[in-house]
Amino acid sequence: MNRILSKYTNSRLSLIIGAVLCIALLPVKFHAQAPKTITLDDCFTFFKFYPQTGGNFQYLQDGAHYVEADHDGVLHFHDLRNEQTDSSITLKLPEKARGFDQFEFSEDETKLLIRTETEPVYRHSVLANYFVYDFKSDSAEPVFEQGKQQFVALSPTGNHLAFVFKNNLYVKDLSTKRILQVTRDGEPNKIINGLPDWVYEEEFSPVDGDGMVATRWSPDGTLLAFLRFDETAVPEIPLTWYEGGAYPQRSTFKYPKVGEANSTVSVHLYDLSAQGMVGKLMGLEPDDYCPRLHWTPDNQLVMTRLNRRQDTIDLLLALPDRTIYMQEDQTNWIPTRLLLEETDAAYVEIESENKLVFLKDTFHFLWMSERSGWQHIYKYDMSAPPSAEGIRSGLPLTKGKFDVTNFYGVDEKNGKFYFQAATPTPLDRQIWEGDLNGGDARLLTPPSGTHEAAFSPTFDYFTHIWSDANTPPVVNICDRNDDTLRVLNKNDRVRKLRKDYGFVQKEFFQIPIKSAAPGRGGWEGFLNGWMLRPAVLDTLKKYPVLFDNYGGPNSQTVQNQYDGYMGSWHQMLVQKGYIVVSVDNRGTGARGRDFRKCTQLQLGKLETEDQIAAARYLGSQPWADPNRIGIWGWSFGGYLSTSCILKGADVFKMAMAVAPVVNWKWYDSVYTERYMHTTADNAKGYEDNSPLNFADRLRGDNYLICHGMSDDNVHWQQTVEMINALIKANKQFETYYYPNRNHGIYGENATKHLFTKLTNFVLKKL
């Protein structure tokens, strides 16, 4: 249940009623031009206010050049040191390879891997045709011609590539064109080689990557490590597709829910030079997870082991004997030794792809941990022996009451590393340069707002994207002192549109909260929020308030960052006389471990209490109508809006829920057990926080529930069960459902259709 956001300051637009100028003694009145009216088509058909965040480009290995691709197959080479030397080449591509949506250079930059004809599978995975372009021969050839591939990766030497086709792993020699089939037991809904299963892809894909990677080349390109998933015992979920035929089509996929069997995962090692399997790693029990595979610079494989409760994570170093190879009818077990173990009374955080980074000196690695109560980076010596408990002491490289929110990499030559942190406030993100020896970090991007970066391989330059809540992104290429070398985009078009359409300024505020609950959850502090209000408030009028919330674990909707998607719809509602707010409840991110994990075993309880308390607080303000407060959300936000309209029926007049969870026992095992354990361990926690059990509290017919009927993530079952509960309680409600649509509800006008209903429901009920 994850999601992705891509994010200087304008003064508030004031309403100018008129001005009187005297010209030749004749009074003439001039009126300011009224702001243009925002429409649903502007928001969800033309995406008129959506900003750009840079082109499709990559840095080259020398760190001084970057390459940009266009839709015509032209590569544009840019020199950051001398703009006069910029150049371009046109790739000689076959028809099927044109219009590629992704490209990647081999490490020696003699080849280019391009992706075309992409078909989505789940949230991150795709089926596509891949081609390899050879700059020496000036030609492109398909990776595989028997069907679309689901994963392709060039070896570090650029001589081979690995790919997955129909759940089996293959290796192709780019010199001889020979293809070797590494595995042969792949089968839909049974065995997956080299790809994550559904729940791994959904819940273990890093927030700073494109999806979980289950196949990795060793640095020297001679070994290939991959995960094998045995899904045989995992229950299946059916999906129904309505495509105009006499009978609907049906499909199924494996989906482990709370307490059900997960895939049995194993880690395997293939030796390219010997063209044989080295063996299978020891150390994984049937219920363990393996969310990451890493290689050290000297070609040692490190397996991440996470127990099912997710409160203990281990790094296991493989010790393979490459003189022994597996026979088809036997298993060669590869021993492992413990490199690091970390525990947490709640759960161990593993969202980042760069949680673990090995230094090229082969003796040290960097590791992100919350052990201090905040997410920080530590340096470990691999050669130092661990304690009897397997614990190593690390050197803290970052310190303070803030969370490190992204780790960009290491410049070992200069002894530096680069990271993003929630500074100077949890609402902001800044880029920092750290010292590998533990010295003080240097702030690269001082202004408040949200700063994001992508560094060149030498770290001499980086792409710098900056925005704040009221300013569209500015995209520059900078040197390591943050001095701008090139401006790629200032989004002047969107800036002008904001003025033309009278966009109001987003304001931040804090709500004091005091929880009287004993023990965990007893808390006194504040919640962060943002608000959009009409530019001029009528002091004789009270305004309706709509909460737009998400509220899930480690999420954050209240951030000093531009929202170019939902933000335009919010502005449309403001034009219609509504105040729109969002509040980050307890359990959300960037405020340290205790704030984030205090919801453990009671997912939804404190979150609901905080949203209700926030509504009471805002309802007490002189400009707010306490009898006209509504709430809406999607996914976890749909769960929260449903919970709030039931448990806070005296506060919230209406609610809208899109694709909501209504009982956590029907959601996936990895996500839910991380926060709630199983129903066997925590039955009361599940029942106390299921909106199903509070359906009788609904007042009036002011609840709307919407869902995609082919949602592979939060199943249509959840909404059906909520409807059953409301019918049983004799409660009136409204519902919209979308055939053949997944969790995102898009395609063939679905997005605009949904938001038309949401808008009309707000206008009618609030």
N, C-alpha and C positions, 0 to 999 in steps of 0.2 A: 504494500500500500504506500508506494512511494510517489514521488512526483519531482518536476524540474522547473526552475525559474531562471530566466535570463533578464537581467534587470537593466543650471547650475542653479541657480535658484531663481524663479520668477516671482515678482511681487504679486500680491492678491489683486485680481481684476476687480475694479470698483465700478459701480453703476453710475454712469454720468447722465443725469436727467436732462440737462440742457445747458446751454450757455447763450448769453445775449451779447451780441457785439453791435456796436453802433457804427454804421457806415452811412455817411452823408445824412446823419441825424435820423436814419430810419432803423428802428429796432428789428433785428433779424435773429431768430432762434435756431440754433443748430443742435441736433440730437446725435448722440453717439450711435453708431450702428449697432443694432441688437445682435447678440451672439446667434450664430446659426444653430438650428435644432439638430441634435444628435438622433440618429435613427438606428433601429436594429440592423438594417442593412449595412450601415456604416461600421457597426461593431462586429457583425458575424457573417457578412457576405463579402464585403470589400476589405474588411480589416484595415480600415482607413487610418487608424491611429497607431497601428503596430509599428514599432521602430525596427531598424536594422542594427545588427551588432557586429558587422564585419563580413568580409567575403569568405569564399571557400579557399583558404590558403594554408600552407605549411612552411615552416622554417627548414632550411637546408642545414646539413651537418656543420658547415663552416661557421654557422651562427650569424653570418652577416648578410645572408640573402633569404628571401622568402619567395614562394611560388604561389601564384593565384591561378585558378582554373575557371574558364567560362563554359557556357553550355555548348559552344561550338567546338570544343576539344582543343582550345588554344591555352597553352601554359604561358603565363606572364611572369618573368623573372625580375625581381626587384632587388637592387643593391642598396642597403641601408646607409652605406658610407658615401655613395655617389649616385644620385638619382639619374645622372646623364648616361649611366651604363645600363639602365633597364633594357630588357629585351624580351622577345617572345618567340615561341615556336608553335607550329600547328602539328598536332599529333595525327599520324596517318592511321585512322581508326576504321575498322569495318563498320557497316551500318549498325549492327547490333550493339556495338560498344560506344556509340555516340550518346550524348545526353547522360553521361555518368553522374551519379550523385555523391560519389566518394572516391578519393584517391589517396594512395600511400606509397612513398618511395621506399625502395630497399635501402639497407644501411649504406651500401656503397653508391647509391643513387644512380645505378645503371639501369634499373628497372622500375616500373610503376605498376602497382596493383590498382585496378579500377573496378567499380561495382556498378552494374546496370540492371534495369528491369526488376526493381526491388518489390517484393511482396511482404507485408508484415505478417509475422506469425503470432507473437505475443507482444509484451510491452517493448522489449528491446530486440528480440531476434527477428531475422528476416530471411527469406529465400531470395536469391539473386543469381544472376550470371556475372561471373568475374572474368576479367581479362588481365593478362600480363603484357605490358608494353616494354619492349627492349629498345633502349635508346641507341645501342650499337647497331642493331639491324634495322632500326626505325620501323618496327612492325609490332602488331599485337596478335596474341593468340588466346583462345579461350582456355580457362583452367580445366574445364571438364565439359564434355559435350553430351553426356547422357541425361542431363537434367540439372536444375538449379541447385546450387550449393547453399548450405546454411551457415558455414563458417570457413574463412580462408585466412591463412597467416603465412607470410613469407618468413623463411629462416633468416637468422641474423647474417649469414653469409650471402644470402640472395640467390643461392643455387637451387634451393628446394622450396616447396611450400606444402603446407598441410591443409586439408580441407575435409569437411564432413558432408556426406551424401547419404540420405536415407538412414541416418543414425549410425553409420560406420565411418571410421577415420581412414583417410588415404594420405599418401605422400607422393608428390610429383617431383621428378628430377627435371629441372628446367633446361638442362643441357641436352639430355638424351630424350626428353619428353616421356620417359617411362613413368607409369603410375603404379605404385605399390598399394595394395589394400592391407592396411594394418590390422583391422578387425573385421570379423565376418558374422558376428552374432547380433548385430543391430536389428531391431524390430520395433515398429510403432507400438506404443503403450506397453512395452516390455523392457527392452534394453536400449540405452542411449550411450554411445561412445563419443567423447570429445565435446559434448554440448551439455549445458545444465538442463535439468528437468524444469518443469513449470515453476515449482516453488523456489528453487534455487535462483532462477532468473528473476523472479518477482521480488524476492526478499533479500538476496545476497548480492545483487548487482550494486556496484559502488555508486555513490551519489556523484563522484567525480570521474565517472567513466561511461562508456556506451553500453555496458551490460557485463554480466559476469563471464569471465573467460575460463573455460574448462580444459583448454589445451595450450601448453606453453613449450616453446623451443628453449633449449639450453643456450647460453651465450655463444658457445662455439658451434652451434648448429648441428651437433652430432646426436643429441638425445632429444626425445620428445616425451614429455609427461602429459598424461591426460586422465580425466575422470571417467569412470564407467558407472552408469546408474542402472540398477536393476529395479524397475518399477513394478514388477510382477504383482506384489502384494498390495500396492497402493490402490485404493478405491477409485473408480472412474466417475466423472461428471458428464452427463449428456448435454449436448447443445442441439437445438432445433433451428433449422434454417428455412425460411419461407421465401422461395425464389421463383414463384409463378407456376410451378409444376402441379400436377394433380395430387401429389403427395409431398409433404415437407421432407427435407433431407435431414438426417441426423448424423452427428459426429460425437465422439467421446475423447476425453483426455484424462490423464492421471492427476488427481488433485488431493493431496493429503490434508484432511481437516484435523481439528484438535483431537489428540489422543489416538488418531488412526496411524496406520503404518506409513512410514516414509520410505523413499527409495533407499535401497542398500547401496552405499557408494564405496568405490574402491579407487585407488590411485595406481596407475600403471606406467611403466617406463619402457620406451621403445628405443633401440639403438639403430640409428640410421646406417652407420658404417657396416654393421654386421647384418642389417636387415632382419633383426630378430627382437623379440621381447626379452628385456632384461629380467623383468619380474613385477611383482605387486608389493606395494609398501605395507609393512606391518604397522599396527598402532591404531587402526580404526575399528571400533566396535559397531555392531549393526545399527545402533541408534545415533551414532555420532554424525556430525556434519563436517564437511571439508569445503569451506567457502572460498579458500584461496590456495593457489600454488605459486611458489616463488623459486627463483634460481639465484644462488650467490654468484658473484663475478667469476669464481673459479669452478663453475659448473656443478655445484652441489644443490640438490633439490631440497626445498623446505616445504613441508606440508603443514597447513593450518588445521588443527583439530578443535572442534567446538562441540561440547556435549549438548544433548538435546535440550536441557534446561537453559543452556546458553549463559551459565554463570561461571564457566571455566573455559579458557582458551589456551591451547598449547601450540608451540612451534616445534615441529619434529624434523630433525635433519636426517635425510636418508643416507644410508651407507651402502650403496650398491656394489656388487662384484660383477664387473663387466666381462669377466671371463666365463660366467655361467649364464646360460640362456634358457628360457622356458621352452619346454616341449608342449605340443598341443594338448597332451593329456595329463599335464602336471603343472604345479604352481611353484615358482621360485620366490620365496618370501624375502623381501629386502628389509633388513633391520633398520630401525630408526633410533635416534637418541634425542632426549629432551634438550631443546635449546632455550626455551623460555616458557613459563607458565604465568598466567594472570587470572585472578578471580575477582568477582564482584558479587555482593550479596543480592543484587537485583539481576543484572545481566551485563555482559561485556559488549561494549560498543564495537561494531565492525563495519561501519558504513563506508569508510574511505578505502579506495584502491591503494593509496600510499600510506596505509597504517604501518606497513613494514617496508623499509628501504635498506638495502645492503650497500655499503660503501665499497669502492673498487679496491681499497687496500686489503680486502678479504678478511679483516680482523674485527670490523665493527659494523653495527647496523643501527638504524634509527627506528623507533617504535613510538606510536601514539598511545597514550594511556590517560585514564581519568583518576588515577590513584590519589592525586592531590585534591580531588574534588572538582577539578577543571581539566579539560582536554588539553594535554601538553605533549611535547616531543622530548623523547629521552634517547640518549646514546648508550649503546651497550658494547662491551668488549667480548667477542666470541671466544677468545682464547682464555678468558678468566673463568675458572671453574665455578659452577653454580653451587648454592648451598645444598644441604641434604634434602631440602624440600623442592629443589629444582629452581629456586628463585635467584635471579641475578639482580644486582644493584646497578641501576643506570644513572648516568649523569643527566640531570634535567637541563635541556637546552633552551626551553621557554618556561617562564614563570609568571605568576600573577593571577588575579581573579578575573580571568577571561578565558574563553574557549578558542583553541586553534580550530579553525573551520575548514581549512584546506592546506595541503602540503604540496608544493609545486616541484620540489626536487633539490638536488645537491650539486653545488659547484665545488668539487673537491680540490681543483687546482688552486682556488683562492680561499679555501676553507670556509665556504659560506653555504647556507641553505635558504630557501625561500618559502614563505608560508603566508596564509591569510588568517586573520584573527578577528573576532568580534570586538573590535575596539574602535573608537574610545567608549562606545556604549554597546550593549547587546543588539541594538538596532542597526549598527554600522558594520562594515567590513573593510579592513585596511590590509595592505600588502607590506610585509616585513622581510628584512634580510637578517638572518640569524648567523651566529658564529659557531662553527663545529667544535670549537674548544670551550664553549660555555660562556663566552663573553656576552656583553649586552647586545641586544638586537637593535637594528636600525630601521626606523620607520621610513618606507619609501613613498607612501601616498598619504600625506597628512590630512587632506580635506575629509570632512564627514561624508557619509553616503556609503554606497557599495562599490568597492573596487574589486575587479576580477583580473586575472592575469594568465597568460600562456607564454612561457619563456622559450627562447631559442636554446638549442643544445648546449651552447657555450655560456648561457646566462648573461651575455653581454647586452641583449635586447629582450624586450617582452611586449606582447600585445596587452594594452591596458584599456579595460572597459570600465567606465565610471558612469554612475547615475545616482540621482537621489529621488526621493518620493515624488518630486514635482518637475524633474528634468529628465528628458529622454537620454539614452546612453550616448556617451562620447567615446569613440574608439580611436585610440592612438597607438603608434608604435614608439616605444621609449627606450632609452638606454638604461643601464642599471642604476642611474641616479634619478630616474623618472623624468628626465628631460625629453620633451617630445621631438621626435625626428620626422614623423609623418602623421598627418591626420587622415584617418581612413573614413571616418563618418562622424558628423555632429548631429545628424538627424534634424537638420533645419526644417525639413518638410513637416515633421511632427510638431516641432516647436511652434511653427506658424499656425498649424491646425488647432493647437491648444488655445491660442489666442482668438482665432476666428470663431471657435465654438464655445468660447467662454468657460474653459475648464477652470474649476476652482482649485485652490491649494489644499493638499492633504495636510492635516494637522495631527501632530502626535500628542498624546496625553497619557496620564497614569491614573489608575483607579486604586484607591486604598482598599485592601481586603484583609479581613480578620476571620480566621477559621477557628471555631470553638471546638472542633473535633479533637478528642483526646488522642495521644500517641502520634503515630505518623499521620500527617495531614493537618495537625494542629499548627497553624502558621499565621504569621502577621507580616504583611508586606504590601506590595503593589503589583498590579498587572499593567503591561504596556498595551496601548491601543492607538489606532488611528481613526480619523474622522474626516468625512467630506460633508460640508454644509453649504447651503446656498450662499452666494457671495454677499448678499445683503439679507439679514434676518429681520423679519417683521416682529417688532417687540410685542405686538398685540396678538401674536399667533404662536401656537405650539405645533411643532413639526413631528410627523411620524418618523420612527427610527428603524432602519433595517440592519441587522447584524449579518455580516458575511464572514463565516468562520470555517476553520478547518480543525485545528486544535489537537491533532494527533501527536504521538510521541516524537520528540525532537524536531517537530516542524516549526515553522515561523511564518505567519502572515503579516506580522507587524515588523516591518523592516524598512529602513531608509533606502529604498530601491524602487526604480520605476516599474510600474505595472502597465505594460502596453496592451494587455489582452483584456482581462476583466475590468481594468481601470476605466475603459471607455464606457462600459455598461453602467458602472457606478456613476459616472458623470452624467449619463442620460437620466438616471433616476433622480439625481440632484436637480437637474433641469425641471423635473416634474414635481419638485417640492419635497423630496425625501432627504433625510440625513442618513448616510451610510457609514457604518462603523465596523471595525474588526478589533477583536481583543484576543491576545495570546494568553490562554489559561495555563495553570500549572501543568507540567508535563511537556511543555514546548521547549525549544532549543535555545542555545547561546547564553544560558544563565547558570551554567554549572550543573554538576552531577545531581545534587540534591533536589534542585528545582525540577530537573528533567525526570528523575526516577521516583519521585514521591507518589506517583500514581500506581506503583507496582501492586499487582494482584487485585486492583479495583479500577480497571481501565474504564474510564468514563465517569466515575463518581465525582472526583474533584473537578474534572473538566466541566461537568454540568453545573456543579455548584458555583464555579467561578463565572460562567456565562450568565447564570441567573443573577448573581450578585452584581455583575457589571451592568445588566439591564436595569436593576433597581437603582443603581447609582446614576446612570444616565437619565432614567425616568424622573429623577428628582431635580434635574437641571431646568432652569426657567424656560428654555427654548424647546424642551422635549414634551411630547404628549405621552404620559405614562400609560395611557389606554391604547396606544397604537405603536407597540414595539413588536417587531417581527424578527425572524431568524431564518437563515437558509444555509445550506452547505452541501458538499458533494463528497461521497465516499465516507471517510471518518467524519467529515463535516456534516454529511447527511445523518450519520448516527447521532452526532451531537445535537443537531437541530431537532431531531425526533425526540431525543431524551429531554431536551429543554422544554418543548411544547407540552410534554406530559408532566414532568416533575416541576416545571415552572409555569403551570397553566394560569396562575394568578398574575404572572408578569408578562409572558409572551402571548400576544393576541393571535399570531399566525406563525406557521412554519412551512418551509419547503425543503424536501429531502430528495437528493438525486443519488441513486445507486448506494443506499445506506446499508450498513451492517445493522441488524436489529438483535442479533444474539451472537456473541463472539464464538460460541461453540461451533458455528457453521462457517467460520473463516479458516484460513489456512494454518497449518501447524506451526510453521517457523515464526511467523509474525505474532500470532496470538499467544502461544506458549511462552514466548520471550517475556511477555508482560503479565500473563495471567496463569502460567503453568497449565495443567490440564483440569478438566472438570472433576476428575477423581480427587485431585489435590485441593481444588478451590471451587467447589460446587456453589457455595454461597456467593462468591465474588461474581460468578457468571450470572446467576439469577438476579442478584440485586442490581445489576447494571445492564439488564436486557430491557429495552423499551417494550418488548412484547408483554411484559408483566405489568405494565402501567398504562395499557391502552384505554382502560376505563376512565382515566383522568382527562382525556381529551375534551375540550369545551368547544361547542359549535362545530361548524364544518370548515374550519380554517387551516386544514392540513392537506398539503399536496405531496404525493410521493411519485417519483419517476424512476424508470430503470430501463436499461438495455437488456433485451431478452436473451442475447448471446454474450452476456458479460462473463468472461472467463475468470475474472478476479473476484468481485463481489457478486455472487450468483443471484440470478432472478429469483431464486428460492427465498432470499432474504425479504424481498418486497412482498412476495406472495404470502409468506407467513405473517408479515405485519398486517396485510389486508385481512387475513383470516382473523387475527386478534381483534381488529377494529370492528369487523362484522359481528363477531361474537359479543363484543361489548356494546353493540348497537350504536356505533359512532359513525357519523357521516364524514366523508373525506373525498378528495379528488385524486385521480391517478392518471398518469400518462406512461405508456410503455412503448419501447422502440424495438421492433423485430430486427434481427440480423445486426444489431449494434452491440459493441462491446462496452467496456467501462467508460470510454471517452464519449460515447454517443455522438458520432460525427459521420459525415459522408452523406451525399445526396440530400442536402438541405436540413439534415437532422439537427445541427447545432442551432441554426436560426429558428427552427421549429420549436425546439425546447425552450429557448430563451424568449420566444414570443409568449409561450404559456407562462413562464416564470414572471415575465413583466406584467402580463395581464392579471395574474394572480395577486401580485403586489398591489396593483392599482385597485383591484376589486376588494381585497381583504384587509389592506392596511391604509 
